[in-house]
Amino acid sequence: MQLFSFSITDLTTFESVPYQEWVEMEDLPDVGKRFARTMLAANPDFRHRGMCVAIYDEAGKAVSVMPLDPLQ
């Protein structure tokens, strides 16, 4: 397992407070989708604004960026 950080971003000026979780690499897409659903439930204004779920490894390197709208 590795420690990953998940955040919502517009890839320019906005990035949410990161959420960290220990995850197996193969489980990243599922955890990313769960994170997206949770964030959208709490922040419905994120819908249809070009936001993404960004996933970073422990070194801060982006390992995945998924558009938020298709994950809804």
C-alpha positions in Angstrom: 0.0 0.0 0.0 1.0 3.6 -0.7 -0.1 6.9 0.7 -1.9 9.0 -1.9 -3.4 12.4 -1.8 -6.7 13.2 -3.6 -7.9 16.7 -4.4 -10.4 18.5 -6.7 -8.7 21.0 -9.0 -9.4 23.1 -12.0 -5.7 22.6 -13.0 -5.1 26.3 -12.9 -6.0 28.3 -9.8 -8.1 26.1 -7.6 -7.2 23.0 -5.6 -9.3 21.6 -2.7 -7.8 20.6 0.6 -6.2 17.2 -0.1 -7.6 14.0 1.3 -5.0 11.3 2.1 -5.6 7.5 2.1 -3.4 4.4 2.0 -4.4 2.6 -1.2 -3.2 -0.2 -3.5 -2.2 1.1 -6.9 -4.9 -1.0 -8.7 -7.6 0.5 -6.4 -6.8 4.1 -7.3 -9.7 4.6 -9.8 -12.3 3.2 -7.4 -11.0 5.4 -4.5 -10.9 8.4 -6.8 -14.5 7.9 -7.9 -15.6 7.5 -4.2 -13.7 10.7 -3.4 -15.4 12.5 -6.3 -18.9 11.4 -5.2 -18.2 12.5 -1.6 -16.9 15.9 -2.7 -19.8 16.5 -5.1 -22.3 15.7 -2.4 -20.7 18.2 -0.1 -20.0 20.8 -2.9 -22.6 20.6 -5.6 -21.2 23.8 -7.2 -18.2 21.7 -8.4 -20.5 20.2 -11.1 -20.0 21.1 -14.7 -17.1 23.5 -14.0 -14.2 21.6 -15.7 -13.0 20.2 -12.4 -10.8 17.1 -12.1 -9.8 14.7 -9.4 -6.0 14.8 -9.1 -4.2 11.9 -7.3 -0.7 12.4 -6.0 1.9 10.0 -4.7 3.8 10.5 -1.5 6.5 12.5 -3.3 3.8 14.9 -4.6 3.9 13.6 -8.2 0.6 13.5 -10.0 -0.2 9.9 -10.9 -3.7 10.4 -12.2 -6.0 13.2 -13.3 -9.6 12.3 -14.0 -12.2 14.7 -15.3 -14.9 15.1 -12.6 -18.0 15.5 -14.8 -17.8 11.9 -16.3 -17.3 10.5 -12.7 -20.6 12.0 -11.5 
